[in-house]
Each structure stands twice: as C-alpha cells, then as structure tokens.
Amino acid sequence: MRRERRIGYVPGGMPSEIAAIYRASKKKRDINWFTEWIARPPAAVVVYALRRTPITPNQVTFLSAVVAAGAAAMFAVGPGYGWLVAAALVFEFSFVLDCADGMLARLRKIASPLGHLLDFLMDELKAMFVFGCVAVRLWRETGDERLLLVGLGGLFCLAAGLSLTSFMRRPEYGAKPPTEDGQPAEVGGRRGPIGLAVSALEHAARVVVHYPQYIWICALADRIDVYFWAYTGVNVLYLGKAMASILFRLGRFSRGPAASEQP
C-alpha cells in the first residue's frame, strides 16, 4: 500500500519530522549555545504539535508571557526549596515557548520585524516580573528590607535600559533596520589589550543578561540570590553604558547652528 504523502511529512516518522522542523526553523545564528542546543529541541516538539493548528506565533508569544508570570508568582510566594525549583522549571518551559513562537513563524514563512518587536517587548516584561518577584522572595526569606530597595533600583535600571535600548534602535538614531530575526547587538571586534578586555566583559554581561540559561542552576543550588545580585549589577552597568553613549553622541556642545541635531 502506498503511504499517503502529507504536507510536512518526512520519511522516518515523528522523530524525523521534529528534527527536520528544528533544522528548518531555528535561526542561522543563535544568541547562545543554551538556546540553540537546550531550548530549541523541545521547542521543535511544540512547533510539531502546532504546525497544522490555527494557533499563531503571536499567540504562542502571549502564552509564554502568561506561563512566565505564573513562574514569577511561584518565585515570590512559593515557600521552601521545592517551590523554588518548581518555579524555575515552569519558567524554563515558558522559555521553550518563547523559542517556539519564532520557530513556528519561520516554519510558516511569516516571520516579521513586528513579530520580533512583540517578542522583545514580552521578554522585557517577563524579565522585570521575574526579577521583582525574586526580590520579594529574598526579602520574605531574610526579612531584610534593604533587598526590596535593591530590587526597586534594579527594576528601575532594567526598565530604563529597555527604554534606552528602544531609543538607540530607532532609525533616527542611526540604527540598522530590523529584520525578521530582530536587531542583534554588535559586540566584539576590538583590538589591543583594552579592547579585548572590554569585549570579554561584554560577553560575560551577555551571559548574565540571558538569565534563562542559568537561573535554573541557581534554583537547584538554592542560591537564587546569585541571579539576583548578578542581574542587578549587569543592569546597573548597562544603564550607565547606554546613558554615556547617548550623552556622548547627543550632549556635546554645538559648534554652530549647522551642527545642531535639534529640529
């Protein structure tokens, strides 16, 4: 009997189809090894399940945000080590969904700059909610109200950094136009001892900023405070770097009316 040929069918059954979906829908250059090799394979399973449904990539983006909000609430109010680990696992599932939305869009060939902007927005909202809830957890565990002040300051730096990033990505500022894969940051490429040191610091900061790849390790080790302090520090540094960059470019003294960038 001749096997029926279906759209998306790959000889070898479901595992082969999932592997084909993974290869066809992942980014050409991923953000890091964790996303490419740990999060995207299970995301390919999600895409396999959704590929013939009317569910849209944007709906998966919103679902990822809802699941992440649930994980954040678990961080804040869940007592004990078991809840801490469970919250981290739920959050990692939300990150798998976060990978699946773009993969589904690329598989259907409907990826767009607008979809990336929505994904970026939801990612930053999730980051603020998770960070704030971890601050609440640490305060509840220790009773140290200074942690709430640090959390408030960290949230300000995180939100301000988001605003500055959005500003610097505007075409009026000279940023490259977004693609279906977004506007990846341009780092590295420096020379000399100082340039190499700065590039290494930027690489380390990018690891800390991408907290899904290590927050589960902090939870398993019962040291969620490591994530809290590292993430706070990086966002303080980024806010300072972004503000300095904007001030250096737009805050210099004018040499005359022709040099002014004001309307």
BAGU-977009 format. One record per residue (C-alpha): x, y, z; residue number from 0. Coordinates in nm, 2 decimals, always signed. Layout:
BEGIN
X Y Z NUM
...
//
This chain:
BEGIN
+0.00 +0.00 +0.00 0
+0.14 +0.34 -0.10 1
+0.20 +0.56 +0.20 2
+0.00 +0.88 +0.19 3
+0.21 +1.19 +0.14 4
+0.12 +1.48 +0.37 5
+0.23 +1.83 +0.38 6
+0.54 +1.84 +0.61 7
+0.58 +1.47 +0.60 8
+0.93 +1.34 +0.64 9
+1.02 +0.97 +0.59 10
+1.10 +0.81 +0.93 11
+0.81 +0.92 +1.14 12
+0.76 +1.18 +1.41 13
+1.13 +1.20 +1.53 14
+1.25 +1.27 +1.18 15
+0.98 +1.53 +1.13 16
+1.07 +1.70 +1.46 17
+1.44 +1.70 +1.36 18
+1.35 +1.85 +1.02 19
+1.14 +2.12 +1.19 20
+1.43 +2.20 +1.42 21
+1.67 +2.24 +1.13 22
+1.43 +2.44 +0.91 23
+1.30 +2.68 +1.18 24
+1.60 +2.77 +1.40 25
+1.79 +3.09 +1.35 26
+2.10 +3.08 +1.13 27
+2.30 +3.24 +1.41 28
+2.15 +3.19 +1.76 29
+2.20 +3.40 +2.06 30
+2.39 +3.14 +2.26 31
+2.46 +2.76 +2.29 32
+2.18 +2.72 +2.55 33
+1.91 +2.85 +2.33 34
+2.03 +2.66 +2.02 35
+2.10 +2.32 +2.18 36
+1.90 +2.30 +2.50 37
+1.58 +2.51 +2.45 38
+1.52 +2.48 +2.07 39
+1.50 +2.10 +2.05 40
+1.19 +2.08 +2.29 41
+1.06 +2.39 +2.12 42
+1.07 +2.19 +1.79 43
+0.84 +1.94 +1.96 44
+0.60 +2.23 +2.04 45
+0.61 +2.35 +1.68 46
+0.55 +2.00 +1.56 47
+0.23 +1.99 +1.77 48
+0.12 +2.33 +1.65 49
+0.22 +2.32 +1.29 50
-0.12 +2.24 +1.14 51
-0.33 +2.43 +1.40 52
-0.47 +2.78 +1.36 53
-0.26 +2.89 +1.66 54
-0.04 +3.19 +1.56 55
+0.32 +3.26 +1.66 56
+0.19 +3.58 +1.84 57
-0.05 +3.37 +2.05 58
+0.25 +3.15 +2.15 59
+0.43 +3.46 +2.25 60
+0.15 +3.57 +2.47 61
+0.12 +3.22 +2.62 62
+0.49 +3.23 +2.70 63
+0.44 +3.55 +2.89 64
+0.15 +3.41 +3.09 65
+0.34 +3.10 +3.19 66
+0.64 +3.32 +3.29 67
+0.41 +3.53 +3.50 68
+0.29 +3.22 +3.68 69
+0.65 +3.11 +3.74 70
+0.73 +3.46 +3.87 71
+0.44 +3.44 +4.12 72
+0.57 +3.10 +4.23 73
+0.91 +3.26 +4.30 74
+0.75 +3.52 +4.51 75
+0.51 +3.32 +4.73 76
+0.61 +2.96 +4.70 77
+0.77 +2.85 +5.03 78
+1.08 +2.64 +5.05 79
+1.32 +2.47 +4.82 80
+1.07 +2.26 +4.63 81
+0.87 +2.57 +4.52 82
+1.19 +2.74 +4.41 83
+1.29 +2.45 +4.18 84
+0.93 +2.42 +4.05 85
+0.92 +2.79 +3.97 86
+1.25 +2.76 +3.78 87
+1.12 +2.46 +3.58 88
+0.79 +2.64 +3.49 89
+0.99 +2.94 +3.38 90
+1.22 +2.73 +3.16 91
+0.90 +2.59 +3.00 92
+0.80 +2.95 +2.92 93
+1.14 +3.00 +2.76 94
+1.08 +2.69 +2.54 95
+0.76 +2.85 +2.43 96
+0.95 +3.18 +2.37 97
+1.17 +2.99 +2.13 98
+0.88 +2.81 +1.97 99
+0.70 +3.13 +1.86 100
+0.98 +3.24 +1.63 101
+1.04 +2.89 +1.50 102
+0.67 +2.85 +1.42 103
+0.68 +3.18 +1.23 104
+0.99 +3.09 +1.03 105
+0.84 +2.74 +0.95 106
+0.53 +2.91 +0.82 107
+0.74 +3.18 +0.65 108
+0.56 +3.46 +0.82 109
+0.84 +3.59 +1.04 110
+0.84 +3.97 +1.05 111
+1.01 +4.27 +1.23 112
+0.68 +4.34 +1.41 113
+0.67 +3.99 +1.55 114
+1.02 +4.03 +1.67 115
+0.94 +4.36 +1.84 116
+0.64 +4.19 +2.02 117
+0.87 +3.91 +2.13 118
+1.13 +4.17 +2.26 119
+0.86 +4.36 +2.45 120
+0.73 +4.04 +2.62 121
+1.08 +3.93 +2.70 122
+1.15 +4.25 +2.89 123
+0.82 +4.24 +3.07 124
+0.89 +3.89 +3.18 125
+1.24 +3.99 +3.29 126
+1.10 +4.27 +3.51 127
+0.83 +4.05 +3.67 128
+1.07 +3.76 +3.74 129
+1.34 +3.99 +3.89 130
+1.08 +4.17 +4.11 131
+0.93 +3.85 +4.24 132
+1.28 +3.71 +4.32 133
+1.35 +4.03 +4.52 134
+1.02 +3.97 +4.71 135
+1.12 +3.61 +4.78 136
+1.46 +3.70 +4.91 137
+1.30 +3.97 +5.14 138
+1.05 +3.71 +5.27 139
+1.32 +3.46 +5.34 140
+1.56 +3.70 +5.51 141
+1.34 +3.99 +5.64 142
+1.60 +4.23 +5.51 143
+1.41 +4.53 +5.38 144
+1.72 +4.66 +5.20 145
+1.67 +4.38 +4.95 146
+1.34 +4.55 +4.85 147
+1.53 +4.87 +4.79 148
+1.79 +4.69 +4.58 149
+1.51 +4.52 +4.39 150
+1.34 +4.86 +4.33 151
+1.66 +5.01 +4.20 152
+1.73 +4.71 +3.98 153
+1.38 +4.73 +3.83 154
+1.44 +5.09 +3.75 155
+1.77 +5.02 +3.58 156
+1.61 +4.73 +3.39 157
+1.32 +4.94 +3.27 158
+1.54 +5.24 +3.19 159
+1.77 +5.02 +3.00 160
+1.48 +4.89 +2.79 161
+1.37 +5.25 +2.71 162
+1.73 +5.34 +2.61 163
+1.77 +5.03 +2.40 164
+1.44 +5.11 +2.22 165
+1.56 +5.46 +2.16 166
+1.90 +5.36 +2.03 167
+1.73 +5.11 +1.79 168
+1.54 +5.38 +1.62 169
+1.63 +5.46 +1.26 170
+1.65 +5.83 +1.36 171
+1.94 +5.74 +1.59 172
+2.12 +5.56 +1.30 173
+2.04 +5.20 +1.39 174
+2.02 +4.94 +1.12 175
+1.66 +4.85 +1.02 176
+1.52 +4.54 +1.20 177
+1.50 +4.20 +1.02 178
+1.28 +3.91 +1.08 179
+1.54 +3.79 +1.33 180
+1.55 +4.13 +1.50 181
+1.84 +4.37 +1.57 182
+2.12 +4.16 +1.72 183
+2.37 +4.35 +1.93 184
+2.71 +4.42 +1.77 185
+2.98 +4.33 +2.02 186
+3.34 +4.24 +1.99 187
+3.58 +4.32 +1.71 188
+3.80 +4.53 +1.93 189
+4.18 +4.52 +1.92 190
+4.45 +4.57 +2.18 191
+4.46 +4.46 +2.55 192
+4.19 +4.72 +2.65 193
+3.97 +4.63 +2.36 194
+3.99 +4.26 +2.43 195
+3.92 +4.32 +2.80 196
+3.61 +4.52 +2.71 197
+3.49 +4.26 +2.47 198
+3.54 +3.99 +2.73 199
+3.34 +4.20 +2.98 200
+3.06 +4.24 +2.73 201
+3.05 +3.87 +2.66 202
+3.02 +3.80 +3.03 203
+2.75 +4.06 +3.07 204
+2.55 +3.90 +2.78 205
+2.57 +3.56 +2.96 206
+2.43 +3.72 +3.28 207
+2.16 +3.92 +3.09 208
+2.04 +3.60 +2.93 209
+1.92 +3.46 +3.26 210
+1.72 +3.16 +3.13 211
+2.04 +2.97 +3.08 212
+2.15 +2.98 +3.44 213
+1.85 +3.08 +3.67 214
+1.76 +2.71 +3.69 215
+2.11 +2.63 +3.81 216
+2.08 +2.89 +4.08 217
+1.75 +2.74 +4.19 218
+1.88 +2.39 +4.20 219
+2.18 +2.51 +4.41 220
+1.93 +2.70 +4.64 221
+2.13 +3.02 +4.55 222
+1.87 +3.23 +4.37 223
+2.05 +3.53 +4.53 224
+2.34 +3.48 +4.28 225
+2.10 +3.55 +4.00 226
+1.96 +3.85 +4.19 227
+2.29 +4.02 +4.25 228
+2.45 +3.94 +3.91 229
+2.14 +4.06 +3.72 230
+2.12 +4.38 +3.93 231
+2.49 +4.45 +3.87 232
+2.47 +4.40 +3.49 233
+2.17 +4.62 +3.45 234
+2.33 +4.90 +3.65 235
+2.64 +4.88 +3.43 236
+2.43 +4.87 +3.11 237
+2.23 +5.17 +3.21 238
+2.55 +5.36 +3.27 239
+2.70 +5.25 +2.94 240
+2.39 +5.34 +2.74 241
+2.35 +5.68 +2.91 242
+2.71 +5.76 +2.85 243
+2.68 +5.66 +2.48 244
+2.37 +5.88 +2.43 245
+2.52 +6.17 +2.62 246
+2.85 +6.15 +2.42 247
+2.66 +6.15 +2.09 248
+2.38 +6.40 +2.16 249
+2.51 +6.60 +2.45 250
+2.82 +6.75 +2.30 251
+2.85 +7.13 +2.26 252
+2.74 +7.26 +1.93 253
+2.99 +7.44 +1.71 254
+2.72 +7.64 +1.54 255
+2.36 +7.62 +1.41 256
+2.46 +7.38 +1.14 257
+2.59 +7.13 +1.39 258
+2.28 +7.11 +1.60 259
+2.07 +6.80 +1.59 260
+1.77 +6.97 +1.73 261
+1.47 +7.02 +1.50 262
//
